[in-house]
Amino acid sequence: MTLEERIEALEKDVSALKKQVSDTNEALSCFESVIRNRINEFSAYIDTATLAARGISQ
């Protein structure tokens, strides 16, 4: 394998790695969004449950 072929192979490897990193970042962003939504839903549930408990105790 010539030096030029090695360089081309390395450039392809770098491109593949960049795509993997990009895909991973996208997946992590989606996961973060899902987690944030779940936290917000759970917080709203806790707020509702707290208000309901206060109503019962009064």
N, CA, C and O atoms as a Maestro MAE file, in Angstrom:
{
 s_m_m2io_version
 :::
 2.0.0
}

f_m_ct {
 s_m_title
 :::
 protein
 m_atom[232] {
  # First column is atom index #
  i_m_mmod_type
  r_m_x_coord
  r_m_y_coord
  r_m_z_coord
  i_m_residue_number
  s_m_chain_name
  s_m_pdb_residue_name
  s_m_pdb_atom_name
  i_m_atomic_number
  :::
  1 25 0.861 -1.179 0.000 1 A "MET " " N  " 7
  2 3 0.000 0.000 0.000 1 A "MET " " CA " 6
  3 2 0.903 1.237 0.000 1 A "MET " " C  " 6
  4 15 1.811 1.364 0.821 1 A "MET " " O  " 8
  5 25 0.634 2.129 -0.926 2 A "THR " " N  " 7
  6 3 1.447 3.338 -1.020 2 A "THR " " CA " 6
  7 2 1.040 4.328 0.064 2 A "THR " " C  " 6
  8 15 -0.001 4.189 0.705 2 A "THR " " O  " 8
  9 25 1.875 5.308 0.243 3 A "LEU " " N  " 7
  10 3 1.599 6.349 1.236 3 A "LEU " " CA " 6
  11 2 0.300 7.079 0.902 3 A "LEU " " C  " 6
  12 15 -0.483 7.402 1.795 3 A "LEU " " O  " 8
  13 25 0.079 7.332 -0.364 4 A "GLU " " N  " 7
  14 3 -1.145 8.018 -0.796 4 A "GLU " " CA " 6
  15 2 -2.385 7.175 -0.479 4 A "GLU " " C  " 6
  16 15 -3.403 7.708 -0.039 4 A "GLU " " O  " 8
  17 25 -2.298 5.876 -0.700 5 A "GLU " " N  " 7
  18 3 -3.418 4.989 -0.387 5 A "GLU " " CA " 6
  19 2 -3.682 4.942 1.113 5 A "GLU " " C  " 6
  20 15 -4.831 4.908 1.554 5 A "GLU " " O  " 8
  21 25 -2.606 4.942 1.885 6 A "ARG " " N  " 7
  22 3 -2.764 4.956 3.344 6 A "ARG " " CA " 6
  23 2 -3.445 6.233 3.814 6 A "ARG " " C  " 6
  24 15 -4.310 6.205 4.690 6 A "ARG " " O  " 8
  25 25 -3.046 7.347 3.224 7 A "ILE " " N  " 7
  26 3 -3.656 8.632 3.581 7 A "ILE " " CA " 6
  27 2 -5.139 8.621 3.230 7 A "ILE " " C  " 6
  28 15 -5.966 9.071 4.022 7 A "ILE " " O  " 8
  29 25 -5.477 8.114 2.059 8 A "GLU " " N  " 7
  30 3 -6.885 8.032 1.661 8 A "GLU " " CA " 6
  31 2 -7.675 7.131 2.605 8 A "GLU " " C  " 6
  32 15 -8.807 7.448 2.970 8 A "GLU " " O  " 8
  33 25 -7.078 6.013 2.997 9 A "ALA " " N  " 7
  34 3 -7.747 5.102 3.930 9 A "ALA " " CA " 6
  35 2 -7.956 5.784 5.280 9 A "ALA " " C  " 6
  36 15 -9.016 5.643 5.891 9 A "ALA " " O  " 8
  37 25 -6.954 6.519 5.742 10 A "LEU " " N  " 7
  38 3 -7.083 7.244 7.009 10 A "LEU " " CA " 6
  39 2 -8.150 8.326 6.920 10 A "LEU " " C  " 6
  40 15 -8.908 8.529 7.869 10 A "LEU " " O  " 8
  41 25 -8.216 9.017 5.797 11 A "GLU " " N  " 7
  42 3 -9.247 10.040 5.613 11 A "GLU " " CA " 6
  43 2 -10.641 9.418 5.649 11 A "GLU " " C  " 6
  44 15 -11.567 10.006 6.208 11 A "GLU " " O  " 8
  45 25 -10.794 8.239 5.059 12 A "LYS " " N  " 7
  46 3 -12.084 7.541 5.112 12 A "LYS " " CA " 6
  47 2 -12.415 7.148 6.548 12 A "LYS " " C  " 6
  48 15 -13.559 7.270 6.986 12 A "LYS " " O  " 8
  49 25 -11.397 6.671 7.281 13 A "ASP " " N  " 7
  50 3 -11.613 6.305 8.684 13 A "ASP " " CA " 6
  51 2 -12.038 7.518 9.503 13 A "ASP " " C  " 6
  52 15 -12.939 7.430 10.337 13 A "ASP " " O  " 8
  53 25 -11.386 8.647 9.260 14 A "VAL " " N  " 7
  54 3 -11.729 9.876 9.981 14 A "VAL " " CA " 6
  55 2 -13.158 10.291 9.656 14 A "VAL " " C  " 6
  56 15 -13.903 10.698 10.548 14 A "VAL " " O  " 8
  57 25 -13.544 10.192 8.396 15 A "SER " " N  " 7
  58 3 -14.918 10.538 8.005 15 A "SER " " CA " 6
  59 2 -15.922 9.621 8.689 15 A "SER " " C  " 6
  60 15 -16.963 10.077 9.162 15 A "SER " " O  " 8
  61 25 -15.612 8.335 8.741 16 A "ALA " " N  " 7
  62 3 -16.511 7.380 9.402 16 A "ALA " " CA " 6
  63 2 -16.622 7.697 10.891 16 A "ALA " " C  " 6
  64 15 -17.712 7.640 11.459 16 A "ALA " " O  " 8
  65 25 -15.504 8.030 11.520 17 A "LEU " " N  " 7
  66 3 -15.525 8.371 12.947 17 A "LEU " " CA " 6
  67 2 -16.313 9.651 13.202 17 A "LEU " " C  " 6
  68 15 -17.044 9.743 14.188 17 A "LEU " " O  " 8
  69 25 -16.170 10.632 12.325 18 A "LYS " " N  " 7
  70 3 -16.939 11.875 12.471 18 A "LYS " " CA " 6
  71 2 -18.431 11.587 12.395 18 A "LYS " " C  " 6
  72 15 -19.212 12.160 13.155 18 A "LYS " " O  " 8
  73 25 -18.836 10.704 11.485 19 A "LYS " " N  " 7
  74 3 -20.251 10.344 11.360 19 A "LYS " " CA " 6
  75 2 -20.732 9.633 12.619 19 A "LYS " " C  " 6
  76 15 -21.836 9.898 13.094 19 A "LYS " " O  " 8
  77 25 -19.920 8.739 13.159 20 A "GLN " " N  " 7
  78 3 -20.295 8.036 14.386 20 A "GLN " " CA " 6
  79 2 -20.470 9.013 15.538 20 A "GLN " " C  " 6
  80 15 -21.418 8.897 16.314 20 A "GLN " " O  " 8
  81 25 -19.563 9.973 15.654 21 A "VAL " " N  " 7
  82 3 -19.658 10.977 16.714 21 A "VAL " " CA " 6
  83 2 -20.914 11.811 16.528 21 A "VAL " " C  " 6
  84 15 -21.623 12.096 17.493 21 A "VAL " " O  " 8
  85 25 -21.189 12.201 15.298 22 A "SER " " N  " 7
  86 3 -22.387 12.986 15.009 22 A "SER " " CA " 6
  87 2 -23.649 12.205 15.359 22 A "SER " " C  " 6
  88 15 -24.571 12.744 15.971 22 A "SER " " O  " 8
  89 25 -23.685 10.926 14.967 23 A "ASP " " N  " 7
  90 3 -24.845 10.083 15.275 23 A "ASP " " CA " 6
  91 2 -25.009 9.910 16.781 23 A "ASP " " C  " 6
  92 15 -26.127 9.934 17.296 23 A "ASP " " O  " 8
  93 25 -23.892 9.736 17.483 24 A "THR " " N  " 7
  94 3 -23.938 9.580 18.942 24 A "THR " " CA " 6
  95 2 -24.443 10.855 19.594 24 A "THR " " C  " 6
  96 15 -25.260 10.800 20.513 24 A "THR " " O  " 8
  97 25 -23.963 12.001 19.129 25 A "ASN " " N  " 7
  98 3 -24.428 13.274 19.685 25 A "ASN " " CA " 6
  99 2 -25.928 13.452 19.467 25 A "ASN " " C  " 6
  100 15 -26.642 13.923 20.352 25 A "ASN " " O  " 8
  101 25 -26.392 13.074 18.290 26 A "GLU " " N  " 7
  102 3 -27.826 13.181 17.992 26 A "GLU " " CA " 6
  103 2 -28.635 12.263 18.910 26 A "GLU " " C  " 6
  104 15 -29.678 12.657 19.432 26 A "GLU " " O  " 8
  105 25 -28.149 11.047 19.100 27 A "ALA " " N  " 7
  106 3 -28.844 10.097 19.978 27 A "ALA " " CA " 6
  107 2 -28.864 10.609 21.414 27 A "ALA " " C  " 6
  108 15 -29.880 10.499 22.100 27 A "ALA " " O  " 8
  109 25 -27.748 11.166 21.868 28 A "LEU " " N  " 7
  110 3 -27.690 11.705 23.225 28 A "LEU " " CA " 6
  111 2 -28.623 12.901 23.388 28 A "LEU " " C  " 6
  112 15 -29.241 13.064 24.440 28 A "LEU " " O  " 8
  113 25 -28.727 13.726 22.370 29 A "SER " " N  " 7
  114 3 -29.649 14.861 22.428 29 A "SER " " CA " 6
  115 2 -31.094 14.386 22.536 29 A "SER " " C  " 6
  116 15 -31.881 14.940 23.303 29 A "SER " " O  " 8
  117 25 -31.437 13.361 21.766 30 A "CYS " " N  " 7
  118 3 -32.793 12.798 21.848 30 A "CYS " " CA " 6
  119 2 -33.040 12.208 23.227 30 A "CYS " " C  " 6
  120 15 -34.107 12.408 23.807 30 A "CYS " " O  " 8
  121 25 -32.064 11.484 23.754 31 A "PHE " " N  " 7
  122 3 -32.192 10.879 25.074 31 A "PHE " " CA " 6
  123 2 -32.353 11.957 26.142 31 A "PHE " " C  " 6
  124 15 -33.176 11.823 27.047 31 A "PHE " " O  " 8
  125 25 -31.561 13.031 26.032 32 A "GLU " " N  " 7
  126 3 -31.665 14.137 26.984 32 A "GLU " " CA " 6
  127 2 -33.062 14.754 26.940 32 A "GLU " " C  " 6
  128 15 -33.639 15.068 27.981 32 A "GLU " " O  " 8
  129 25 -33.597 14.924 25.748 33 A "SER " " N  " 7
  130 3 -34.935 15.494 25.597 33 A "SER " " CA " 6
  131 2 -35.987 14.604 26.251 33 A "SER " " C  " 6
  132 15 -36.884 15.096 26.935 33 A "SER " " O  " 8
  133 25 -35.876 13.302 26.041 34 A "VAL " " N  " 7
  134 3 -36.824 12.364 26.649 34 A "VAL " " CA " 6
  135 2 -36.730 12.434 28.169 34 A "VAL " " C  " 6
  136 15 -37.750 12.491 28.856 34 A "VAL " " O  " 8
  137 25 -35.516 12.430 28.688 35 A "ILE " " N  " 7
  138 3 -35.320 12.484 30.145 35 A "ILE " " CA " 6
  139 2 -35.880 13.785 30.714 35 A "ILE " " C  " 6
  140 15 -36.548 13.772 31.749 35 A "ILE " " O  " 8
  141 25 -35.614 14.900 30.050 36 A "ARG " " N  " 7
  142 3 -36.146 16.186 30.535 36 A "ARG " " CA " 6
  143 2 -37.677 16.175 30.553 36 A "ARG " " C  " 6
  144 15 -38.293 16.662 31.501 36 A "ARG " " O  " 8
  145 25 -38.283 15.623 29.513 37 A "ASN " " N  " 7
  146 3 -39.749 15.535 29.477 37 A "ASN " " CA " 6
  147 2 -40.277 14.675 30.607 37 A "ASN " " C  " 6
  148 15 -41.277 15.019 31.236 37 A "ASN " " O  " 8
  149 25 -39.615 13.559 30.869 38 A "ARG " " N  " 7
  150 3 -40.048 12.678 31.963 38 A "ARG " " CA " 6
  151 2 -39.912 13.373 33.311 38 A "ARG " " C  " 6
  152 15 -40.779 13.235 34.175 38 A "ARG " " O  " 8
  153 25 -38.837 14.111 33.490 39 A "ILE " " N  " 7
  154 3 -38.646 14.857 34.742 39 A "ILE " " CA " 6
  155 2 -39.751 15.895 34.903 39 A "ILE " " C  " 6
  156 15 -40.309 16.050 35.989 39 A "ILE " " O  " 8
  157 25 -40.063 16.600 33.828 40 A "ASN " " N  " 7
  158 3 -41.134 17.601 33.882 40 A "ASN " " CA " 6
  159 2 -42.483 16.959 34.196 40 A "ASN " " C  " 6
  160 15 -43.259 17.494 34.988 40 A "ASN " " O  " 8
  161 25 -42.760 15.814 33.574 41 A "GLU " " N  " 7
  162 3 -44.014 15.108 33.854 41 A "GLU " " CA " 6
  163 2 -44.071 14.666 35.308 41 A "GLU " " C  " 6
  164 15 -45.108 14.797 35.959 41 A "GLU " " O  " 8
  165 25 -42.965 14.146 35.816 42 A "PHE " " N  " 7
  166 3 -42.928 13.676 37.195 42 A "PHE " " CA " 6
  167 2 -43.073 14.848 38.163 42 A "PHE " " C  " 6
  168 15 -43.751 14.729 39.184 42 A "PHE " " O  " 8
  169 25 -42.440 15.978 37.848 43 A "SER " " N  " 7
  170 3 -42.570 17.172 38.693 43 A "SER " " CA " 6
  171 2 -44.016 17.646 38.733 43 A "SER " " C  " 6
  172 15 -44.524 18.018 39.791 43 A "SER " " O  " 8
  173 25 -44.676 17.633 37.586 44 A "ALA " " N  " 7
  174 3 -46.085 18.032 37.538 44 A "ALA " " CA " 6
  175 2 -46.936 17.061 38.348 44 A "ALA " " C  " 6
  176 15 -47.863 17.480 39.042 44 A "ALA " " O  " 8
  177 25 -46.632 15.780 38.267 45 A "TYR " " N  " 7
  178 3 -47.360 14.775 39.052 45 A "TYR " " CA " 6
  179 2 -47.178 15.028 40.547 45 A "TYR " " C  " 6
  180 15 -48.138 14.966 41.314 45 A "TYR " " O  " 8
  181 25 -45.944 15.312 40.955 46 A "ILE " " N  " 7
  182 3 -45.677 15.589 42.375 46 A "ILE " " CA " 6
  183 2 -46.433 16.834 42.818 46 A "ILE " " C  " 6
  184 15 -47.031 16.845 43.894 46 A "ILE " " O  " 8
  185 25 -46.412 17.887 41.995 47 A "ASP " " N  " 7
  186 3 -47.141 19.114 42.330 47 A "ASP " " CA " 6
  187 2 -48.631 18.834 42.485 47 A "ASP " " C  " 6
  188 15 -49.257 19.311 43.432 47 A "ASP " " O  " 8
  189 25 -49.200 18.068 41.568 48 A "THR " " N  " 7
  190 3 -50.624 17.728 41.628 48 A "THR " " CA " 6
  191 2 -50.928 16.896 42.867 48 A "THR " " C  " 6
  192 15 -51.922 17.133 43.553 48 A "THR " " O  " 8
  193 25 -50.075 15.927 43.147 49 A "ALA " " N  " 7
  194 3 -50.276 15.075 44.321 49 A "ALA " " CA " 6
  195 2 -50.160 15.889 45.603 49 A "ALA " " C  " 6
  196 15 -50.908 15.660 46.554 49 A "ALA " " O  " 8
  197 25 -49.233 16.832 45.636 50 A "THR " " N  " 7
  198 3 -49.064 17.679 46.817 50 A "THR " " CA " 6
  199 2 -50.294 18.544 47.033 50 A "THR " " C  " 6
  200 15 -50.783 18.667 48.157 50 A "THR " " O  " 8
  201 25 -50.794 19.144 45.960 51 A "LEU " " N  " 7
  202 3 -52.001 19.966 46.076 51 A "LEU " " CA " 6
  203 2 -53.193 19.126 46.511 51 A "LEU " " C  " 6
  204 15 -54.001 19.571 47.326 51 A "LEU " " O  " 8
  205 25 -53.306 17.931 45.983 52 A "ALA " " N  " 7
  206 3 -54.410 17.047 46.368 52 A "ALA " " CA " 6
  207 2 -54.293 16.660 47.837 52 A "ALA " " C  " 6
  208 15 -55.295 16.611 48.550 52 A "ALA " " O  " 8
  209 25 -53.085 16.389 48.285 53 A "ALA " " N  " 7
  210 3 -52.884 16.020 49.691 53 A "ALA " " CA " 6
  211 2 -53.217 17.192 50.606 53 A "ALA " " C  " 6
  212 15 -53.785 16.995 51.680 53 A "ALA " " O  " 8
  213 25 -52.873 18.393 50.197 54 A "ARG " " N  " 7
  214 3 -53.208 19.577 50.998 54 A "ARG " " CA " 6
  215 2 -54.716 19.755 51.071 54 A "ARG " " C  " 6
  216 15 -55.254 20.118 52.117 54 A "ARG " " O  " 8
  217 25 -55.401 19.498 49.956 55 A "GLY " " N  " 7
  218 3 -56.855 19.612 49.925 55 A "GLY " " CA " 6
  219 2 -57.514 18.603 50.846 55 A "GLY " " C  " 6
  220 15 -58.513 18.911 51.496 55 A "GLY " " O  " 8
  221 25 -56.968 17.414 50.905 56 A "ILE " " N  " 7
  222 3 -57.527 16.367 51.769 56 A "ILE " " CA " 6
  223 2 -57.299 16.704 53.235 56 A "ILE " " C  " 6
  224 15 -58.164 16.456 54.075 56 A "ILE " " O  " 8
  225 25 -56.132 17.271 53.544 57 A "SER " " N  " 7
  226 3 -55.799 17.543 54.949 57 A "SER " " CA " 6
  227 2 -56.551 18.750 55.505 57 A "SER " " C  " 6
  228 15 -56.614 18.932 56.721 57 A "SER " " O  " 8
  229 25 -57.112 19.561 54.639 58 A "GLN " " N  " 7
  230 3 -57.815 20.759 55.131 58 A "GLN " " CA " 6
  231 2 -59.207 20.480 55.458 58 A "GLN " " C  " 6
  232 15 -59.934 21.378 55.884 58 A "GLN " " O  " 8
  :::
 }
 m_bond[231] {
  # First column is bond index #
  i_m_from
  i_m_to
  i_m_order
  :::
  1 1 2 1
  2 2 3 1
  3 3 4 2
  4 3 5 1
  5 5 6 1
  6 6 7 1
  7 7 8 2
  8 7 9 1
  9 9 10 1
  10 10 11 1
  11 11 12 2
  12 11 13 1
  13 13 14 1
  14 14 15 1
  15 15 16 2
  16 15 17 1
  17 17 18 1
  18 18 19 1
  19 19 20 2
  20 19 21 1
  21 21 22 1
  22 22 23 1
  23 23 24 2
  24 23 25 1
  25 25 26 1
  26 26 27 1
  27 27 28 2
  28 27 29 1
  29 29 30 1
  30 30 31 1
  31 31 32 2
  32 31 33 1
  33 33 34 1
  34 34 35 1
  35 35 36 2
  36 35 37 1
  37 37 38 1
  38 38 39 1
  39 39 40 2
  40 39 41 1
  41 41 42 1
  42 42 43 1
  43 43 44 2
  44 43 45 1
  45 45 46 1
  46 46 47 1
  47 47 48 2
  48 47 49 1
  49 49 50 1
  50 50 51 1
  51 51 52 2
  52 51 53 1
  53 53 54 1
  54 54 55 1
  55 55 56 2
  56 55 57 1
  57 57 58 1
  58 58 59 1
  59 59 60 2
  60 59 61 1
  61 61 62 1
  62 62 63 1
  63 63 64 2
  64 63 65 1
  65 65 66 1
  66 66 67 1
  67 67 68 2
  68 67 69 1
  69 69 70 1
  70 70 71 1
  71 71 72 2
  72 71 73 1
  73 73 74 1
  74 74 75 1
  75 75 76 2
  76 75 77 1
  77 77 78 1
  78 78 79 1
  79 79 80 2
  80 79 81 1
  81 81 82 1
  82 82 83 1
  83 83 84 2
  84 83 85 1
  85 85 86 1
  86 86 87 1
  87 87 88 2
  88 87 89 1
  89 89 90 1
  90 90 91 1
  91 91 92 2
  92 91 93 1
  93 93 94 1
  94 94 95 1
  95 95 96 2
  96 95 97 1
  97 97 98 1
  98 98 99 1
  99 99 100 2
  100 99 101 1
  101 101 102 1
  102 102 103 1
  103 103 104 2
  104 103 105 1
  105 105 106 1
  106 106 107 1
  107 107 108 2
  108 107 109 1
  109 109 110 1
  110 110 111 1
  111 111 112 2
  112 111 113 1
  113 113 114 1
  114 114 115 1
  115 115 116 2
  116 115 117 1
  117 117 118 1
  118 118 119 1
  119 119 120 2
  120 119 121 1
  121 121 122 1
  122 122 123 1
  123 123 124 2
  124 123 125 1
  125 125 126 1
  126 126 127 1
  127 127 128 2
  128 127 129 1
  129 129 130 1
  130 130 131 1
  131 131 132 2
  132 131 133 1
  133 133 134 1
  134 134 135 1
  135 135 136 2
  136 135 137 1
  137 137 138 1
  138 138 139 1
  139 139 140 2
  140 139 141 1
  141 141 142 1
  142 142 143 1
  143 143 144 2
  144 143 145 1
  145 145 146 1
  146 146 147 1
  147 147 148 2
  148 147 149 1
  149 149 150 1
  150 150 151 1
  151 151 152 2
  152 151 153 1
  153 153 154 1
  154 154 155 1
  155 155 156 2
  156 155 157 1
  157 157 158 1
  158 158 159 1
  159 159 160 2
  160 159 161 1
  161 161 162 1
  162 162 163 1
  163 163 164 2
  164 163 165 1
  165 165 166 1
  166 166 167 1
  167 167 168 2
  168 167 169 1
  169 169 170 1
  170 170 171 1
  171 171 172 2
  172 171 173 1
  173 173 174 1
  174 174 175 1
  175 175 176 2
  176 175 177 1
  177 177 178 1
  178 178 179 1
  179 179 180 2
  180 179 181 1
  181 181 182 1
  182 182 183 1
  183 183 184 2
  184 183 185 1
  185 185 186 1
  186 186 187 1
  187 187 188 2
  188 187 189 1
  189 189 190 1
  190 190 191 1
  191 191 192 2
  192 191 193 1
  193 193 194 1
  194 194 195 1
  195 195 196 2
  196 195 197 1
  197 197 198 1
  198 198 199 1
  199 199 200 2
  200 199 201 1
  201 201 202 1
  202 202 203 1
  203 203 204 2
  204 203 205 1
  205 205 206 1
  206 206 207 1
  207 207 208 2
  208 207 209 1
  209 209 210 1
  210 210 211 1
  211 211 212 2
  212 211 213 1
  213 213 214 1
  214 214 215 1
  215 215 216 2
  216 215 217 1
  217 217 218 1
  218 218 219 1
  219 219 220 2
  220 219 221 1
  221 221 222 1
  222 222 223 1
  223 223 224 2
  224 223 225 1
  225 225 226 1
  226 226 227 1
  227 227 228 2
  228 227 229 1
  229 229 230 1
  230 230 231 1
  231 231 232 2
  :::
 }
}
